[in-house]
């Protein structure tokens, strides 16, 4: 079953930054929700750090290396990256997911 985002999600603003994924943002005072997809090609996100992050894979595969631990996540799997933990992420083409960041300003919404 394909998990496509409905129009109201796709109408959310994208990030005002160079993000390798197609992304749609919703934020408040206490965090940021990012719906993401890699529709046409695999995406590699090099090592980086930030505050706490929790994610769920809605479709496809995400591989995330947190420190020396490698996790392979598929539909329905969740992952947690503790704040300050260096991590690297690979997102396979066709993957859709949801990330929630502790930092409400991890990405700022693009102003169109």
trRosetta pair geometry for C-beta under 8 A, 3 or more apart (Angstrom, degrees):
i j d omega theta_ij theta_ji phi_ij phi_ji
2 59 6.6 37 -147 -118 51 157
3 58 4.4 -130 104 152 155 109
3 59 4.4 -172 33 -37 107 119
3 75 7.8 151 -10 -129 136 111
3 96 5.5 -149 89 71 103 137
4 96 7.7 -173 -106 -60 30 167
5 9 4.1 -106 179 84 111 135
5 10 5.4 135 106 -50 116 86
5 24 6.9 147 173 20 163 148
5 35 5.8 101 -108 158 140 143
5 37 7.2 -125 -13 -35 120 131
5 96 7.0 -166 -40 -156 94 138
6 9 5.4 98 60 8 67 100
6 10 7.3 -138 105 1 35 93
7 10 5.5 -61 -144 45 36 109
7 11 6.1 40 155 -28 69 106
8 11 5.5 -48 -145 31 33 117
8 12 7.7 54 149 -37 56 85
9 12 5.9 -34 -169 0 41 114
9 24 5.4 108 163 102 75 158
9 35 5.3 -5 -177 40 121 170
10 24 6.2 -110 -111 -82 29 148
11 24 7.9 63 55 -146 30 129
12 24 4.0 96 69 178 112 99
12 25 5.8 -168 148 56 117 41
12 26 5.6 -72 -138 -58 142 86
12 35 7.2 106 49 31 141 116
12 109 7.8 -101 166 -126 81 122
13 24 7.3 130 71 -151 28 61
13 25 5.7 -39 80 53 79 98
13 109 3.7 72 91 -168 139 109
13 110 5.1 -167 180 50 105 72
13 111 7.5 -2 -140 -77 145 34
13 112 7.1 -159 -122 -12 99 102
14 19 7.7 -154 176 44 97 125
14 22 7.6 -74 -117 -164 119 59
14 23 5.7 106 -145 77 78 73
14 24 6.4 -51 -88 -94 59 48
14 25 6.9 103 -148 0 17 99
14 109 7.4 118 72 -151 27 65
14 110 4.9 6 73 11 77 128
15 19 4.9 71 55 -12 137 136
15 23 5.4 13 -9 84 105 130
15 25 5.9 103 -70 -38 71 134
15 34 7.6 6 -55 -123 115 121
15 107 3.9 -52 -125 178 119 131
15 108 6.9 96 -156 63 70 43
15 109 6.9 -82 -110 -110 37 34
15 110 6.3 66 113 -35 16 92
16 107 7.3 151 37 175 63 80
16 108 4.7 -38 42 89 116 93
16 109 6.3 51 -19 115 101 20
16 110 4.2 149 -75 -89 76 59
16 111 6.8 14 -83 1 133 71
17 107 5.7 -119 23 -137 126 92
17 108 7.2 106 -28 40 102 78
19 23 5.3 -26 110 7 150 136
19 107 6.9 7 -61 -119 137 143
20 38 7.8 11 125 -108 91 102
20 43 4.5 148 124 -152 122 115
20 44 7.5 -48 122 56 174 44
20 45 6.5 -156 33 -81 130 80
21 36 4.4 23 140 -167 144 114
21 37 6.5 147 -176 64 99 30
21 38 5.5 -69 -120 -72 89 78
21 43 5.6 26 -71 -127 81 178
21 91 6.5 12 -87 67 120 161
22 36 6.7 143 79 -158 54 59
22 37 4.9 -22 64 63 106 86
22 38 7.4 171 18 -84 84 31
22 39 6.3 17 7 -8 136 106
23 34 5.3 -15 -163 -170 115 105
23 35 6.8 149 -156 79 57 52
23 36 4.7 -16 -101 -101 83 84
23 37 7.9 179 -76 22 46 60
23 107 7.4 0 122 115 148 170
24 34 7.2 144 69 -158 44 55
24 35 4.5 -13 58 59 100 104
24 36 7.7 -168 21 -74 67 43
25 32 6.4 -26 -156 -170 102 103
25 33 7.1 142 -157 81 50 58
25 34 5.5 -17 -100 -102 73 75
25 35 7.9 -149 -68 25 29 72
25 107 6.0 -134 -95 93 143 114
25 109 5.0 -152 78 -90 131 89
26 32 7.5 153 82 -160 44 57
26 33 4.6 -11 63 61 93 107
27 31 7.1 -142 -143 109 72 40
27 32 4.2 -17 -103 -109 101 78
27 33 7.1 -170 -78 23 50 65
27 104 5.0 115 -175 -168 113 81
27 105 7.4 90 -171 -75 157 43
27 109 7.0 -146 14 -35 117 107
28 31 6.6 14 56 52 85 61
28 104 6.3 -101 80 -127 37 124
29 104 6.1 -71 -172 -73 15 162
30 104 6.4 91 55 -65 10 116
31 100 5.8 22 161 179 134 92
31 101 6.0 166 -164 83 82 52
31 102 5.8 -61 -109 -133 94 22
31 103 7.4 65 -128 54 53 18
31 104 5.6 -72 -58 -81 4 73
32 100 7.1 163 83 -156 48 50
32 101 4.4 -6 57 54 100 104
32 103 6.6 -17 5 92 117 58
32 104 5.3 138 -48 -141 87 37
32 105 7.3 175 -52 -35 132 14
32 106 5.1 -137 40 30 148 105
32 107 6.5 150 169 41 156 79
33 98 6.8 -15 -168 -169 92 98
33 99 7.6 158 -156 86 45 49
33 100 5.3 -17 -102 -104 69 79
34 98 7.2 156 83 -157 51 49
34 99 4.7 -10 60 61 101 95
34 100 7.7 -178 21 -81 70 32
34 101 6.9 37 -5 -10 111 107
34 106 7.9 -87 -34 84 130 125
34 107 6.7 69 -87 34 130 135
35 96 7.6 -1 -179 -173 85 94
35 97 7.8 179 -153 95 50 38
35 98 5.6 -21 -104 -103 62 78
36 91 7.6 -66 126 -140 124 163
36 96 7.0 174 93 -150 51 52
36 97 5.6 -12 61 62 92 79
36 98 7.5 167 19 -88 76 28
36 99 6.6 17 0 4 122 105
37 95 6.8 179 -146 95 56 52
37 96 4.4 -12 -100 -102 93 80
37 97 7.7 155 -82 18 51 59
38 41 6.8 -92 173 75 98 45
38 42 6.8 41 157 -132 143 24
38 43 4.6 -132 -114 -6 133 117
38 60 7.4 -175 52 147 101 170
38 91 4.5 148 -21 122 147 114
38 92 6.8 158 82 95 136 28
38 93 5.6 -111 125 -111 101 38
38 94 7.0 -25 87 24 81 27
38 95 5.0 22 39 50 104 90
39 93 7.1 2 128 -163 21 77
39 94 6.9 54 -144 -88 36 38
40 93 6.0 -55 127 -142 17 113
41 93 5.1 -36 -130 -88 9 114
42 90 6.7 -6 -178 -174 109 91
42 91 6.8 162 -160 85 59 53
42 92 5.5 -31 -109 -128 89 43
42 93 5.3 -68 -54 -32 55 82
43 89 8.0 1 108 114 92 94
43 90 7.3 159 84 -158 54 45
43 91 4.4 -4 57 57 102 103
44 88 7.8 -10 -171 -179 83 97
44 89 7.6 159 -158 90 41 56
44 90 5.6 -12 -105 -107 69 75
45 48 6.9 -66 155 12 98 121
45 88 6.8 170 88 -162 70 52
45 89 4.2 8 50 58 115 98
45 90 7.7 -152 23 -70 74 32
45 91 7.3 48 -13 -7 105 103
46 88 6.4 -35 -161 -123 30 93
47 86 5.3 11 -169 -176 107 104
47 87 6.9 162 -136 80 64 20
47 88 4.9 -40 -75 -71 66 91
48 86 7.3 156 74 -143 15 65
48 87 7.1 -39 60 62 61 67
49 84 5.6 19 -171 -146 124 31
49 85 6.7 167 -125 69 92 27
49 86 5.4 -51 -68 -87 100 56
49 87 7.5 115 -92 15 56 75
50 53 6.7 65 81 -43 108 115
50 83 7.1 -78 119 -134 45 69
50 101 6.8 -27 128 -148 133 119
50 103 6.2 -97 174 11 108 137
50 106 5.8 64 -176 -128 148 109
51 83 4.2 -17 -149 -113 49 109
51 84 7.8 18 -106 -30 37 64
51 101 6.4 97 74 -180 99 86
51 102 3.8 -108 133 67 124 117
51 103 4.4 137 26 -34 132 98
51 106 7.2 -118 38 -81 101 110
52 80 7.4 -20 -164 -169 91 90
52 81 7.0 157 -155 86 43 64
52 82 6.2 -28 -106 -144 77 37
52 83 4.6 -47 -45 -46 63 90
52 101 7.3 147 89 -159 58 48
52 102 3.9 79 52 -33 91 129
53 80 7.2 160 87 -156 57 45
53 81 4.2 6 55 51 103 107
53 99 5.9 -13 -168 -169 104 107
53 100 7.1 155 -155 78 54 48
53 101 5.3 -16 -103 -104 81 69
53 102 7.2 -97 -61 -4 46 84
54 78 6.7 -1 -176 -176 89 110
54 79 7.3 173 -152 88 48 49
54 80 5.2 -10 -105 -105 77 78
54 81 7.9 -157 -70 24 36 67
54 99 7.3 154 82 -156 40 57
54 100 5.0 -12 61 57 90 100
55 62 7.3 -56 120 87 139 169
55 73 7.9 110 101 107 106 169
55 78 6.6 165 89 -154 47 64
55 79 5.2 -7 59 55 94 90
55 80 7.9 -179 22 -78 67 37
55 81 7.9 27 0 -3 105 100
55 97 5.8 33 -180 160 110 126
55 98 6.4 168 -150 89 68 51
55 99 4.3 -23 -95 -101 103 73
55 100 7.2 179 -79 17 51 65
56 76 7.3 -25 -170 -152 100 20
56 77 7.2 169 -148 89 61 38
56 78 4.8 -29 -94 -98 77 80
56 79 8.0 174 -80 17 35 67
56 97 6.2 -180 90 -158 48 88
56 98 5.2 1 53 55 90 98
57 60 6.5 -124 -171 70 110 69
57 61 7.1 22 -153 -115 151 22
57 62 5.3 -156 -87 8 118 110
57 73 4.8 160 -19 132 134 105
57 74 6.0 -146 95 156 148 13
57 75 5.7 -108 114 -92 99 28
57 76 6.9 -33 74 26 85 28
57 77 5.2 16 29 56 114 84
57 78 7.8 -152 8 -80 72 34
57 95 6.8 -57 -148 -160 100 105
57 96 7.9 112 -168 82 59 48
57 97 4.9 -46 -113 -99 46 113
58 75 6.6 1 157 -131 21 77
58 96 4.6 -49 70 101 114 93
58 97 5.4 179 7 -98 85 42
58 98 6.4 75 -37 -12 113 92
59 75 5.7 18 -103 -94 37 104
59 94 6.9 -93 130 147 106 80
59 95 6.2 179 96 -142 68 41
59 96 4.6 33 43 37 101 95
59 97 7.8 -141 39 -58 57 64
60 74 7.6 -142 110 -140 27 60
60 75 7.3 102 25 -60 33 81
60 91 7.4 52 124 -175 135 77
60 92 5.2 -163 -180 73 109 101
60 93 7.7 -149 -136 94 135 29
60 94 4.9 162 -93 103 120 78
60 95 2.8 -137 94 -97 151 70
60 96 6.4 118 10 13 117 53
60 97 7.6 -96 58 -42 106 96
61 72 6.6 -14 -164 -172 105 89
61 73 6.9 148 -155 79 54 53
61 74 5.6 -20 -99 -97 75 71
61 91 7.8 161 93 -153 56 43
61 92 4.4 37 60 12 95 131
61 95 6.1 -102 44 -88 41 123
62 72 7.8 162 86 -156 46 44
62 73 4.7 -13 63 61 91 107
62 77 8.0 -153 48 82 99 115
62 79 7.2 -115 99 0 128 143
62 89 6.5 -21 -170 -163 99 101
62 90 7.1 155 -160 82 49 55
62 91 5.4 -11 -109 -105 81 72
62 92 7.5 -128 -72 9 39 80
62 95 6.2 128 -59 -170 79 152
62 97 6.3 12 -42 -48 138 157
63 70 6.7 -6 -173 -171 99 96
63 71 7.0 166 -154 85 51 52
63 72 5.2 -16 -103 -104 83 71
63 73 7.4 179 -83 20 33 73
63 89 7.1 153 84 -157 55 50
63 90 4.3 1 56 54 103 105
64 70 7.7 159 85 -153 38 51
64 71 5.1 -13 62 59 84 101
64 73 6.9 10 8 0 104 117
64 79 5.6 99 42 179 147 164
64 81 7.1 -103 167 -71 140 113
64 87 5.9 8 -179 -180 96 121
64 88 7.2 167 -154 84 52 47
64 89 4.9 -9 -106 -106 82 81
64 90 7.7 -156 -70 27 44 64
65 68 7.6 -29 -174 -154 100 15
65 69 6.9 164 -154 85 59 44
65 70 4.9 -23 -99 -99 85 71
65 71 7.5 176 -84 18 35 69
65 87 6.1 168 86 -154 54 68
65 88 4.6 2 52 53 106 94
65 89 7.7 -154 24 -71 67 40
66 69 5.3 -17 65 65 82 98
66 71 7.0 16 6 -1 102 114
66 81 5.7 -162 -105 -119 124 82
66 82 7.8 97 -169 22 134 81
66 85 5.4 17 -164 147 99 132
66 86 7.8 144 -154 86 50 48
66 87 4.6 -18 -101 -101 64 110
67 85 6.3 -66 -40 -166 91 102
67 86 6.7 101 -80 64 51 84
67 87 7.6 -29 -17 -84 47 72
71 79 5.8 140 109 -114 151 122
73 77 3.8 -156 -155 98 86 131
73 78 7.4 -158 -141 34 134 5
73 79 5.5 -91 -61 -40 150 116
74 77 5.4 82 49 -3 50 123
81 85 5.5 -147 -176 67 79 120
81 87 5.3 -78 -132 -12 130 159
82 85 4.7 85 65 -21 81 125
83 102 6.3 -42 -75 35 115 151
91 95 4.9 -135 -178 64 89 144
91 97 7.7 -121 -131 12 120 128
92 95 5.1 107 65 -35 70 118
101 104 7.7 172 96 -76 96 22
101 106 4.1 -34 134 -11 163 153
101 107 7.9 118 22 7 156 84
103 106 4.2 114 84 -57 108 85
105 108 6.1 7 -155 -74 80 82
